[in-house]
Amino acid sequence: MKRIIHAIERAFSRGGARRRGRAAALLIVALAVLVVVGAVAWLGVWLDVWPGLGPGEPSLDEIAPAGGVTDRAAVIEGTGVERLEEDARREGWVSEAFSDVVLARLHTIGELLEGERPITAAGLEGVASPDCAVEPLTPETLEEVFDDGVFRVRRGVPGVPGEGRLERGPDGLARALESLRGALAGERRTKFKVFRVDLPPDGGGAARSLAYFQLAGSIAAGRFQASATWRIDWTPDPADPAIVALTVEAHEDT
């Protein structure tokens, strides 16, 4: 652009009708380029500030959070944009809320397994119902599926994950957890991941969750890790569930 302006100045200074005509044409072109560049820049800023008002895009009134779930009472003043309701329970996201509560219960179990104190029924208050039924959390029958002399993998035999024996009540769950912790020495680590929840449609009957579980620690032979899938039935209150039944669906030791 500077070069164009300098060319125009030189043409005017040298005189001559023909040269002045060319200079005038160059000036018009330069002004037109400036107008177009300015218009494009202004339009870009306008679309960045108001992203919902560009050509072919919805208006602000049509914009809603994913899933269309909003809190109608919480409108950002002066914009018309509604805030997303943070509390899932208010919009019927019961499964997500239930999953969070279940995971909190399982984390309580994890803390007991990682701790040094004996696991007792008192530590499971609010976690286990008075009449809960729990299978042994370590199957008695384990099949060796791999052993290279350094690394060994054993899995629970399908069909007999808990050998049919049951522990009952909070005391029974405490005994099952203490047995699972067994001879693990030193620092222990646990991990849970809830990957499925099923709630009764009418609010009656037991709710159910499936969760991955890991327990890692040390034994005399070296490092040890147990990995399992737990199927847990819960009391029907999704806000305050307690374990009704715990079944080991799959188990693997490494």
N, C-alpha and C positions, 0 to 999 in steps of 0.2 A: 504493500500500500504506500509506503514511503517513496518507493521508486516511482510510482505513478504520479504522486504529488510533485516530486522533483522534476519529472518530465514535463508536467503541465507548466510549472514555473519557468523552465527553460524555454518552452515554446512561446509563452507570452512575452518573455523578456527579449527574444530575438525578433519579435514583430512579424509582420506579413499576415495578410488576410487568411491565406490557406493554412498557415501554421496555427493561427489563433483559432480557426475552425476546428482543427484537429484537437487542440488543447481543450476546447469547450466540450467536444465529444468525450474525451478522456475523463473530464471532470464529471460529466453526467454518469458515465459508467462507474466511476469510483463511488459516487454518492449512492448509486443503486446497490452496489455491493455492500456498502456500509449499512444500508437499510435492511437488506436481506439477512446479513449476519446478526444484526441487533434483534430482528424479529425472531429468528431461530433461538437465540440465547434466551430471550424473554419467555418464549413458549416452553423451553426446557425447564426453567425455574418454576413456571406456573404449574406444570404437570408434576414436578417433584413435591411441591407444597400441597397440591390437591390431587393425589393419585387416583381418586375415584371419579374424577370429573373429566378425564381425557376422552377422546372419541372412542365410542364403542365400549366404554367401561361403565359399571353401575354407578348410580348416584350414592351419596352418603347414606340416604335412607335405605338403600338396598344392601349395604354392607353389614354383615353379621359374622361373629366368630364361627369357626368350624363347627359344624353340627347344629348351628342355629341356636345354641344355648346361651342365653343372656340373662342378666339380672335387670329386669325392666325398671327397677327403682334406682339403679346406679348408672346415671347418664353423665358423661363428662360434660360439664357445663360449657355451653357455647359452641359445641361441635355436633351434637346429635349422635355421637358414637357411643354405643353401650359397652360397659365393662363386662368381661367374662366372669361369671360367678365362680369363686374359688372353691366353695364348699360343694363337693360332688353330691352330697346327700340331698341338697335342696332341689336338684334337677333329676333325681331318680337314678343317679349313678351308684346304685346300691352295691353292685358287684365289685366296683373299684374300691369303695369304702370298706366293704367286707374283707377284701384281699389285704388292705392295709392293716386292719385289726388283726387278722389271722397272722400276718407276718410279724406283728409285734408280739403275739403270743409265742411264736416259734423262736423269736429272738430271746425271749425269757428262758426258754429251754436251752438255747445255745449258751447263754451266760452261765447257767447251772453246769453244763457239761465242761465249760472252760474253767470254772472255778475250782478251788481246792477243798471247799467244805463238802461234807456229805450231802447228797441230794435227798431232800425230805418232802413230804406232802405239803408242809407249810410253805416251801418255796414255790409250789405249784398252785397256790391259791389264785383262783380266777382263770387258770389255764385248763385244769381238768375238772370235769363234772364229777359229782360224788359217785356215780355208778359207771364211769368210763371203763371201757375194755381195751386192753393194749396187748398186741402180740409181742413176743420177744423181738427186740430191735436188731439183734444179730442172729441170723439163721443158724441153727445147729448143723445143718447140712450145707456144706460149701463145696463146689466143684472147681478144681483147678483147671483153668483154661489157658494159662501161659506161665512158663517158668524157664528162664534162660540162665539160671544160676545166680543172677543178680536181681532181676525184677520178676515178681510173681503176682499173678492176678487170680483171684478166686471169686466165684459168683454163687449166689444162692440158687439152689436147684428149683426150677419152676414147679409150682404145684405144692411146695411145702415151705413157703417162706417163713412161717412161724411155727411149724410143726403142730398147729392146732391148740397150743397152750395159750392161755390168756392170763394177764395180770389185770386186776380190777381196782378201780378207785384211784384217787391221787397217790395213795401209798404204792399201788401196783405200778403206776407210771414212774414213780420215783425209783422203784427197784429196777424197772426196765432200763431207765436212763443210766443208773449206776452200773448196771451190767454192761451196757454199751460202752461206757467210759473205760471200764475194766482196768487193764494193766497199763493204759497209756500214761506215760510219765512226762514230766517237764511241761513245757508250754503246749497247750492244746488250742486249736482253732476250729470254729464251726462256720458253716455257711448254709443259708436257706434261700430258696427261690420258689415262690408260689407261681405256678404257671397255668393253673386252671381253678376256677371256683364254680360251683353249681348251687344255686339257691332254689328252694321249693317255690313254685309260682304263686301259691296261695299263702305263703308265710308260715305254713305248718310243716312238721317233719324236720328231719335233720338237714343242715347244709353240708356241703362236701367241698374239700379242697384237695388238690394234688400239688406236692411240693418236692423239689430236689433238696437233698440234704448231703452235707459233707462234714466229716470229722477227721481232723489230721492231728497227729502227735507222734511221739516216739515210743518204741518198744525195744526189748533187748536186742532184737535183730537189726534195728535201724528205724528208719522213718516208716510210718503207717498212715494209710488213709482209707476211710470207709466212705463209700458213695451209695446213696439209696434214693428211692422214690417212695414217699410216704403218702398214703391215702388216709385222710382224716375226716371223720364225720364230726359235726359241731352242733351244739344246741341252736335252735332256730333263730334266736335273736341276733341279727347281723351286727348290731352295735356292741354286743357284749357276749361273744361266743365262747364256749368252753368245749373241750374235747369230749366227745361221746365214745368214739372208737378210733383206734390208730392201727392201720394195717401196713405192713411192708410189702410193696408190690415188686420191688427189685432191689438187690443189694450186691455190692461188689467191694472186695477188699484188695488193696494194693500195697 
